[in-house]
Amino acid sequence: MTIGNFDGVHLGHQAILDRVRAHADGHGLAPTVMTFDPHPRAFFAARAGKPELAPAQINTLRDKVQLLCQHGIRQVVLLRFNTWLSGRAPEDFIRQLLTVGLNTRWLLVGEDFRYGYKRGGDIDLLHRMGRQLGFEVEAIADVPDPSGRRISSSELRQALSQGDLDRVHDLLGYRYRISGHVGHGQKIGRTIGYRTLNHRVPDNCALRDGIYVVRVHGLAPTALPGVASLGVRPTVTQQGRRVLETHLLDCNINAYGKLSSVEFIRFLRDEEKFPDLPTLIAAIDDDARRARDHFAFHGL
């Protein structure tokens, strides 16, 4: 087993998951991840009445679990991070959750892993109690990128907030995606010639608001080209809820209720508030043209 938030499942996380899977396969154990919802920092920010201090959310829970499974994890232990869990003594956390609850035999954590009340537990305590309770502990160092910089969720959030999709790809090893079931919107798109797939996203989604060239997966045997808008739609609504709206290029599919994944390829521009619908439509026309040009040059 390993323990962590795994927000983003970046290359550093992937190295941890690969090691867990390899050890589990060699010893007849179940490769397992213990993770938390909400993010502990989000819990403490909310409890302090300072929600602005919560980290931006890279993955939805669905996307995180799917990525964990894609990297060979067969069991995900999802703990609700709440007052009870945050108040557990480190020894309690080890004894009740790791051994009694999960029968842990081998544990992999980062060298700076902290746990329990006021983060009072460290790696030395894990080693001592592991010897008493029958599990082995291994520590893994941070994974650097090719330039030697530590790969971290914090740097990934920064790259996402800047719309720097190339850097995001370097940190993840794959293109960033958001998945979900296609929902109903305000039906404005069909009146202006641009029907959209609507996905709800967390209000604190880490990705920069704006217009993107995208590929959509899950609605056809192959990926579909599209152009997407992430933001609060300031020209057409005052509600302020963030939504991901994706227009499929030259394709009309009844996708309501279907689970699909939007893969972000290229940032085009920031979201804007236009004075009227004709100006908005002209901007969307240009966005769609630029997306078509991208796929004409690079292929799907």
C-alpha positions in Angstrom: 0.0 0.0 0.0 0.9 3.6 -0.4 -0.8 6.7 1.1 -1.3 10.2 -0.4 -3.6 12.7 -2.1 -2.5 11.7 -5.6 -4.1 14.9 -7.1 -3.0 14.8 -10.7 -1.4 11.4 -10.7 1.7 13.0 -12.2 5.0 11.3 -13.1 6.2 11.4 -9.4 3.0 9.6 -8.3 3.3 7.2 -11.2 6.8 6.1 -9.9 5.3 5.4 -6.5 2.4 3.4 -8.1 4.8 1.4 -10.3 6.8 0.4 -7.2 3.7 -0.6 -5.3 2.4 -2.7 -8.2 5.8 -4.4 -8.7 6.2 -5.3 -5.0 2.6 -6.5 -4.8 2.9 -8.7 -7.9 6.1 -10.2 -6.5 4.7 -11.0 -3.1 1.0 -12.0 -3.8 -0.4 -8.8 -2.3 -3.1 -6.4 -3.5 -1.7 -3.2 -4.8 -3.6 -0.6 -2.8 -3.8 3.2 -2.5 -5.2 5.0 0.6 -6.4 8.5 -0.4 -8.6 11.2 1.0 -11.6 13.4 0.2 -11.7 16.3 0.6 -8.0 17.2 0.3 -6.7 17.7 3.9 -5.6 21.3 3.1 -9.1 22.0 1.8 -10.6 20.6 5.0 -8.4 22.8 7.2 -9.0 25.9 5.0 -12.8 25.4 5.3 -12.6 24.9 9.1 -10.5 28.1 9.5 -13.1 30.0 7.5 -10.5 30.7 4.7 -11.7 28.6 1.7 -9.3 30.7 -0.5 -6.4 28.8 1.0 -7.6 25.4 -0.3 -5.5 24.0 -3.1 -7.0 24.2 -6.6 -8.4 20.7 -7.6 -6.5 19.0 -10.4 -8.7 15.8 -10.7 -12.2 15.0 -9.9 -12.5 11.9 -7.7 -13.7 9.9 -10.7 -10.6 10.9 -12.8 -8.3 10.2 -9.9 -9.6 6.7 -9.3 -9.5 5.9 -13.0 -5.9 7.0 -13.3 -4.9 5.0 -10.2 -6.5 1.9 -11.8 -4.8 2.6 -15.1 -1.5 2.3 -13.3 -2.2 -1.1 -11.8 -3.9 -0.3 -8.5 -6.5 -2.8 -7.7 -7.9 -1.4 -4.4 -8.6 2.2 -3.5 -9.2 3.0 0.2 -11.1 6.3 0.2 -11.2 8.0 3.6 -13.4 11.0 4.3 -11.0 13.6 5.7 -13.0 15.1 8.6 -12.6 16.1 12.3 -12.5 12.5 13.4 -9.7 11.5 11.0 -7.6 14.7 11.5 -7.7 14.1 15.3 -6.3 10.5 15.2 -3.1 10.0 17.1 -0.3 8.8 14.8 -0.2 5.5 16.7 -4.0 5.1 16.3 -3.7 5.8 12.6 -1.2 3.0 12.1 -2.7 0.4 14.4 -6.4 0.9 13.6 -6.4 1.8 9.9 -3.2 0.2 8.5 -3.1 -3.1 10.5 -6.5 -3.9 12.0 -8.5 -2.3 9.1 -6.4 -3.2 6.1 -3.9 -6.0 7.2 -1.1 -4.0 5.6 2.1 -6.0 4.9 4.2 -3.5 3.0 3.9 0.3 2.9 5.6 2.8 0.6 5.6 6.5 1.4 7.5 9.6 0.5 10.5 10.5 2.7 8.6 13.5 4.1 5.3 11.7 4.8 3.5 13.0 7.9 0.2 11.8 9.3 -2.0 11.8 12.4 -3.0 14.6 14.7 -1.1 17.8 13.9 1.0 15.8 11.4 2.8 14.3 14.4 3.7 10.9 12.8 6.9 10.5 10.8 8.7 7.7 9.0 10.7 6.6 12.1 7.4 5.9 13.9 6.2 3.8 10.9 9.4 1.8 11.0 9.1 1.1 14.8 5.5 0.2 14.7 5.9 -1.8 11.5 8.4 -4.1 13.3 5.9 -4.6 16.1 2.8 -5.1 14.0 4.3 -7.1 11.1 4.6 -4.7 8.1 7.6 -3.4 6.2 8.1 0.2 5.4 10.0 1.6 2.4 10.6 5.3 1.6 10.9 6.7 -1.9 12.6 10.0 -2.8 11.1 12.7 -4.9 11.1 12.2 -8.6 12.8 14.9 -10.7 11.9 16.0 -14.2 14.6 16.0 -16.9 15.9 19.4 -15.8 16.3 18.1 -12.2 13.3 20.0 -10.7 11.0 18.1 -8.3 7.7 17.0 -9.9 4.9 18.1 -7.6 1.2 18.7 -7.6 1.9 22.4 -6.7 4.0 22.9 -9.8 1.3 21.1 -11.8 -1.4 23.4 -10.4 0.7 26.4 -11.4 1.1 25.1 -15.0 -2.6 24.5 -15.3 -3.4 27.9 -13.9 -1.3 29.4 -16.7 -2.8 27.3 -19.4 0.7 25.9 -20.1 -0.4 22.6 -21.6 3.1 21.6 -22.8 4.5 21.9 -19.2 1.4 20.0 -17.9 2.1 17.2 -20.4 5.8 17.1 -19.2 4.7 16.7 -15.6 1.9 14.2 -16.2 3.3 12.2 -19.1 -0.1 12.5 -20.8 -2.5 15.2 -21.9 -4.7 16.6 -19.1 -8.4 15.5 -19.2 -11.6 16.2 -17.4 -14.4 13.6 -17.6 -18.0 13.4 -16.6 -21.5 12.8 -17.7 -22.8 15.2 -20.4 -25.6 17.3 -18.9 -28.1 19.8 -20.1 -27.2 23.4 -20.4 -29.3 26.5 -21.2 -29.6 25.4 -24.9 -28.1 28.7 -26.1 -25.5 27.0 -28.2 -28.1 25.4 -30.6 -29.7 28.8 -31.2 -26.4 30.3 -32.4 -25.2 27.3 -34.4 -22.8 25.9 -31.8 -24.3 23.0 -29.9 -22.2 22.0 -26.9 -21.5 19.1 -24.6 -21.8 20.4 -21.0 -19.7 19.0 -18.2 -19.8 20.3 -14.6 -16.4 21.0 -13.1 -15.3 21.9 -9.6 -15.5 25.6 -8.8 -11.8 25.4 -7.8 -10.7 23.5 -10.9 -7.0 24.1 -11.4 -7.2 24.7 -15.1 -7.2 28.3 -16.4 -10.5 29.6 -17.7 -10.4 30.1 -21.5 -10.9 28.6 -24.9 -9.1 25.3 -25.8 -8.5 23.0 -28.7 -9.6 19.6 -27.4 -10.2 16.0 -28.3 -13.3 14.2 -26.9 -13.2 10.5 -25.9 -15.9 8.1 -25.2 -18.6 9.1 -27.7 -17.3 7.3 -30.7 -14.8 4.5 -31.6 -12.1 7.2 -32.0 -11.4 10.6 -30.5 -13.5 13.5 -31.9 -12.0 17.0 -32.6 -13.5 19.9 -30.8 -13.2 23.4 -29.3 -14.1 24.0 -25.6 -14.8 26.9 -23.3 -14.0 26.6 -19.6 -15.4 29.4 -17.4 -18.5 31.2 -16.1 -20.0 32.3 -19.5 -20.1 36.0 -18.6 -21.8 37.1 -21.9 -24.9 34.9 -21.4 -25.3 34.4 -17.7 -24.7 36.0 -14.3 -24.8 32.8 -12.4 -21.0 32.5 -12.1 -20.9 28.7 -11.9 -18.0 27.3 -13.9 -18.8 24.9 -16.7 -17.0 23.1 -19.5 -18.7 23.6 -22.8 -17.4 21.6 -25.8 -18.4 22.0 -29.4 -17.6 19.0 -31.6 -16.3 20.1 -35.0 -18.5 18.9 -37.9 -20.1 16.3 -35.8 -23.6 16.0 -34.2 -24.0 13.4 -31.5 -26.8 12.9 -28.9 -24.5 12.6 -25.9 -26.8 13.6 -23.0 -26.1 11.4 -20.0 -23.1 9.7 -21.6 -19.7 9.6 -19.8 -17.1 11.3 -21.9 -13.6 12.7 -21.4 -12.3 16.1 -22.8 -8.6 16.1 -23.5 -7.0 19.5 -23.6 -4.5 20.0 -26.5 -3.9 23.8 -26.9 -4.8 27.0 -25.1 -6.3 29.6 -27.6 -7.4 32.6 -25.5 -8.9 33.8 -22.3 -12.6 33.9 -21.6 -14.1 37.2 -22.4 -17.4 39.1 -21.8 -18.7 40.4 -25.2 -21.2 43.2 -25.6 -23.7 41.1 -27.5 -24.4 37.7 -29.1 -23.2 38.7 -32.6 -19.8 39.6 -31.2 -19.7 36.4 -29.2 -20.6 34.3 -32.3 -17.9 36.0 -34.4 -15.3 35.1 -31.7 -16.6 31.5 -31.6 -16.3 31.4 -35.4 -12.7 32.3 -35.1 -12.1 29.8 -32.3 -13.6 27.0 -34.4 -11.5 28.1 -37.4 -8.3 28.0 -35.4 -9.2 24.6 -34.0 -9.8 23.2 -37.5 -6.5 24.7 -38.6 -4.7 22.9 -35.7 -6.2 19.5 -36.6 -5.6 20.1 -40.3 -1.9 20.6 -39.6 -1.3 18.2 -36.7 -3.9 15.6 -37.4 -6.3 14.1 -34.8 
